[in-house]
Amino acid sequence: MASEITLEEVALRAHQAEIICSMMEVYPNQLVDSEITAMATLLRHLTGDVTAYLIEAMATKDGNQ
Protein backbone atom coordinates (compact mmCIF):
# COMPACT_ATOMS: atom_id res chain seq x y z
CA MET A 1 0.00 0.00 0.00
CA ALA A 2 2.73 2.47 0.91
CA SER A 3 4.28 2.31 -2.56
CA GLU A 4 0.98 3.52 -4.01
CA ILE A 5 1.50 7.02 -2.55
CA THR A 6 4.29 9.49 -3.15
CA LEU A 7 6.52 11.33 -0.71
CA GLU A 8 4.62 14.53 -1.48
CA GLU A 9 1.32 12.84 -0.59
CA VAL A 10 2.83 11.51 2.63
CA ALA A 11 3.99 15.02 3.58
CA LEU A 12 0.54 16.43 2.81
CA ARG A 13 -1.21 13.75 4.87
CA ALA A 14 1.12 14.34 7.81
CA HIS A 15 0.43 18.07 7.58
CA GLN A 16 -3.33 17.45 7.46
CA ALA A 17 -3.09 15.25 10.54
CA GLU A 18 -1.17 17.99 12.35
CA ILE A 19 -3.88 20.53 11.50
CA ILE A 20 -6.63 18.22 12.78
CA CYS A 21 -4.74 17.66 16.02
CA SER A 22 -4.31 21.41 16.43
CA MET A 23 -8.04 21.95 15.93
CA MET A 24 -8.83 19.35 18.57
CA GLU A 25 -6.37 20.99 20.96
CA VAL A 26 -7.60 24.56 20.42
CA TYR A 27 -11.35 23.85 20.31
CA PRO A 28 -11.86 20.82 22.60
CA ASN A 29 -15.12 22.03 24.17
CA GLN A 30 -16.65 23.24 20.91
CA LEU A 31 -16.68 19.84 19.19
CA VAL A 32 -19.59 17.45 19.46
CA ASP A 33 -19.09 13.70 19.78
CA SER A 34 -19.77 13.00 16.11
CA GLU A 35 -17.12 15.55 15.06
CA ILE A 36 -14.55 14.02 17.39
CA THR A 37 -15.35 10.57 16.02
CA ALA A 38 -15.00 11.81 12.44
CA MET A 39 -11.68 13.50 13.24
CA ALA A 40 -10.35 10.37 14.95
CA THR A 41 -11.29 8.25 11.95
CA LEU A 42 -9.62 10.71 9.57
CA LEU A 43 -6.50 10.83 11.74
CA ARG A 44 -6.29 7.03 11.74
CA HIS A 45 -6.53 6.98 7.95
CA LEU A 46 -4.02 9.79 7.42
CA THR A 47 -1.43 8.58 9.90
CA GLY A 48 -1.81 4.93 8.91
CA ASP A 49 -0.79 5.73 5.34
CA VAL A 50 2.12 7.85 6.55
CA THR A 51 3.28 5.10 8.90
CA ALA A 52 3.06 2.44 6.20
CA TYR A 53 5.04 4.60 3.79
CA LEU A 54 7.77 5.34 6.34
CA ILE A 55 8.08 1.69 7.41
CA GLU A 56 8.45 0.64 3.78
CA ALA A 57 10.98 3.42 3.13
CA MET A 58 13.04 2.37 6.15
CA ALA A 59 12.97 -1.27 5.09
CA THR A 60 14.10 -0.32 1.61
CA LYS A 61 16.89 1.85 3.02
CA ASP A 62 18.03 -0.92 5.38
CA GLY A 63 18.00 -3.40 2.52
CA ASN A 64 20.26 -1.17 0.44
CA GLN A 65 22.89 -0.75 3.13
C-alpha positions, 0 to 999 in steps of 0.5 A: 500500500505504501508504494501507491502514494508518493513522498509529497502525498505523505507530507501532505497527509502528515500536515493534514493530521497535524492541523486536525490535532491542532483543531482538537487541541484549540477547540476541545469544548466546541466539538460534538461527539460526532465531530470528534469521532469523524476527526479520529477516523480521519487521523487514523486513515491519514497517519496509517498511510504515513506510517506504512510509507515510512516503514516501507521506506526504512525497510528499503533503506536498510535493505540497500545498506 
